[in-house]
Amino acid sequence: MSDETLTLTVPHHDKLGIIHCGVTHEGLVVVAGDQKEVADGEEVVFERTGKVKRNGAEYTFAKVA
């Protein structure tokens, strides 16, 4: 983990800087209160905060510059 990325698995949560991130159950991520479904191998973008890429059971959260 660096200051720019955070990797989580189900059912964990943490902070990426000041942004709350979490994986509530398989395929569902939450970033700063916004929820999205993420399929294996897919990357989704949260406009104001960052993006999440799923690789199997690992979800990598990254800040958007």
Backbone as numpy.savetxt, mean C-alpha at the origin, in Angstrom:
# Nx Ny Nz CAx CAy CAz Cx Cy Cz
12.89 -1.75 4.00 12.04 -0.56 4.00 12.92 0.68 4.00
12.53 1.66 3.23 13.21 2.96 3.24 12.18 4.02 3.59
12.60 5.27 3.55 11.67 6.37 3.81 10.67 6.53 2.68
10.97 5.94 1.52 10.13 6.11 0.34 9.23 4.92 0.04
9.52 3.76 0.63 8.70 2.56 0.40 8.42 1.84 1.71
7.37 1.02 1.68 6.95 0.24 2.84 6.34 -1.04 2.31
6.78 -2.20 2.79 6.22 -3.47 2.35 5.47 -4.11 3.51
4.20 -4.48 3.25 3.34 -5.07 4.26 2.70 -6.35 3.75
2.23 -7.17 4.67 1.43 -8.36 4.36 0.14 -8.27 5.17
-0.80 -9.13 4.84 -2.10 -9.18 5.55 -1.85 -9.64 6.98
-2.46 -9.15 7.97 -3.28 -7.95 8.15 -2.50 -6.86 8.86
-1.54 -6.29 8.25 -0.67 -5.32 8.90 -0.90 -3.89 8.41
-0.43 -2.96 9.24 -0.50 -1.54 8.88 0.72 -0.84 9.46
1.05 0.30 8.90 2.20 1.07 9.34 2.08 2.46 8.71
3.09 3.27 8.87 3.11 4.60 8.28 4.23 4.71 7.26
3.94 5.37 6.17 4.94 5.75 5.17 5.08 7.25 5.31
6.08 7.68 6.08 6.16 9.08 6.47 5.01 9.37 7.41
4.12 10.28 7.03 2.94 10.59 7.85 1.68 9.92 7.32
1.79 9.14 6.26 0.64 8.53 5.60 0.37 7.14 6.18
-0.83 6.93 6.69 -1.21 5.63 7.22 -1.50 4.68 6.05
-0.89 3.48 6.08 -1.06 2.46 5.05 -1.41 1.14 5.71
-2.20 0.32 5.02 -2.54 -0.97 5.59 -3.07 -1.94 4.56
-3.01 -3.22 4.93 -3.59 -4.30 4.14 -4.59 -4.98 5.06
-5.88 -4.78 4.81 -6.89 -5.30 5.73 -7.19 -6.76 5.50
-7.28 -7.17 4.25 -7.39 -8.59 3.90 -6.86 -8.76 2.48
-6.68 -9.98 2.06 -6.06 -10.25 0.76 -6.73 -9.44 -0.35
-5.94 -8.58 -1.00 -6.43 -7.80 -2.12 -6.96 -6.42 -1.78
-7.14 -6.10 -0.50 -7.70 -4.79 -0.13 -6.67 -3.99 0.65
-6.31 -2.82 0.10 -5.35 -1.94 0.75 -6.03 -0.62 1.11
-5.47 0.04 2.11 -5.97 1.33 2.56 -4.79 2.29 2.65
-4.95 3.48 2.04 -3.93 4.52 2.11 -4.63 5.81 2.50
-4.27 6.35 3.65 -4.85 7.61 4.14 -6.37 7.58 4.12
-6.96 6.43 4.46 -8.41 6.29 4.53 -9.08 5.88 3.23
-8.39 5.93 2.11 -8.94 5.51 0.82 -8.65 4.03 0.60
-9.67 3.26 0.17 -9.51 1.82 -0.06 -9.53 1.49 -1.54
-8.73 0.49 -1.91 -8.75 -0.01 -3.29 -8.43 -1.49 -3.28
-8.99 -2.19 -4.26 -8.66 -3.59 -4.49 -7.43 -3.66 -5.37
-6.53 -4.60 -5.07 -5.29 -4.77 -5.84 -5.14 -6.25 -6.18
-5.12 -6.57 -7.47 -4.91 -7.95 -7.91 -3.42 -8.27 -7.89
-3.08 -9.54 -7.82 -1.68 -9.96 -7.83 -1.00 -9.45 -9.11
0.15 -8.79 -8.96 0.88 -8.24 -10.09 0.43 -6.85 -10.52
-0.62 -6.35 -9.92 -1.19 -5.05 -10.29 -0.58 -3.93 -9.44
-0.58 -2.72 -10.01 -0.17 -1.53 -9.29 -1.32 -0.53 -9.37
-1.70 0.04 -8.24 -2.75 1.06 -8.21 -2.18 2.35 -7.65
-2.74 3.47 -8.10 -2.26 4.78 -7.68 -3.35 5.47 -6.86
-2.92 6.03 -5.75 -3.76 6.90 -4.94 -3.28 8.31 -5.25
-4.09 9.10 -5.91 -3.67 10.39 -6.47 -2.93 11.29 -5.51
-3.43 11.45 -4.30 -2.84 12.42 -3.37 -1.66 11.87 -2.58
-1.52 10.55 -2.53 -0.57 10.01 -1.55 0.50 9.09 -2.08
0.17 8.18 -2.98 1.18 7.23 -3.42 0.60 6.10 -4.23
1.40 5.06 -4.38 0.96 3.92 -5.15 1.27 2.64 -4.38
0.57 1.57 -4.78 0.75 0.26 -4.14 0.90 -0.78 -5.23
1.90 -1.63 -5.09 2.10 -2.74 -6.02 2.02 -4.03 -5.22
1.24 -4.98 -5.76 1.09 -6.27 -5.10 1.92 -7.32 -5.82
2.67 -8.09 -5.04 3.44 -9.21 -5.55 3.14 -10.39 -4.64
2.12 -11.17 -5.01 1.70 -12.29 -4.16 1.12 -11.78 -2.87
1.73 -12.17 -1.74 1.24 -11.78 -0.42 1.87 -10.48 0.08
2.80 -9.91 -0.72 3.47 -8.67 -0.31 2.88 -7.47 -1.07
2.67 -6.40 -0.32 2.13 -5.17 -0.87 3.15 -4.07 -0.60
3.68 -3.45 -1.64 4.69 -2.42 -1.48 4.06 -1.05 -1.75
4.10 -0.22 -0.73 3.57 1.13 -0.79 4.73 2.07 -1.11
4.50 3.04 -1.99 5.55 4.00 -2.37 4.96 5.39 -2.46
5.75 6.37 -2.10 5.32 7.76 -2.21 5.34 8.19 -3.67
4.40 9.05 -4.03 4.37 9.64 -5.36 5.06 10.99 -5.26
6.00 11.22 -6.15 6.76 12.48 -6.13 5.97 13.61 -6.74
